[in-house]
């Protein structure tokens, strides 16, 4: 998935000052962003009030969309640096191809984990033909400084652990949850991601790590999380310091639980790049536009051009010095 903002701004995030050390309940509405002609995504992270949850730095929830007579997902080749992408489908299929030569159709219950490291390019399309419904999430994970220049890599897991107990079923996407460990090898900071289904009438108690911060994102139906009702398009930020979390739902509902150790390093995000300075972002943009360093994706569509950089210079610490009269 590519950030499709036509004029993306810098997002500066990270550092312990932004983290809620104790349990909180902060409800955030996602922002609707058009992705191609038939898909609208709900971007719940970054949000004006929260930019990171552990190392999770970007959460797009899309669908369920009826794409029966439509192209569906159409994301031409585009680059990434400094992050991992986790592709997770609830319904439908997505065809991933990248500049390493990876070529994989991803289906529900399967994990595609791409490590951009120093640089990768990929394309994502609904296969032809494809199922009528498309529903999923695209998740980005910021790489810590020691790993962000690593070689690019692609990992695919056709199955991941499923834990069923207490009226809930949890599929462990990354990290460890409820005693089950996900198989992904490429994790660079303590992190967890689980896709949880709550049965109607159940009120399961989820085990959490007290030193992780967490957020819950509803993907289907309405679920009550620590007393707060959430529905698709919203994220409930939960802070740190919890050993467990109560869920309940009148009808079957589904949510994502994402968490991790608070990300201590300050990062700069722009378009599809995660770096530490504006100069690194500008260099990656130049390399992409020059056709160097990211490799080639075998795709019928031409590569996505990078948007223009925002006016002004990004200063250390995150403030942007702008020329007078330019847009914020
Ligand atoms: Mn992408």
Boltz pocket constraint, residues with backbone or C-beta under 6 A from the ligand:
constraints:
  - pocket:
      binder: B
      contacts: [[A, 1], [A, 2], [A, 78], [A, 79], [A, 80], [A, 85], [A, 122], [A, 272]]
      max_distance: 6.0
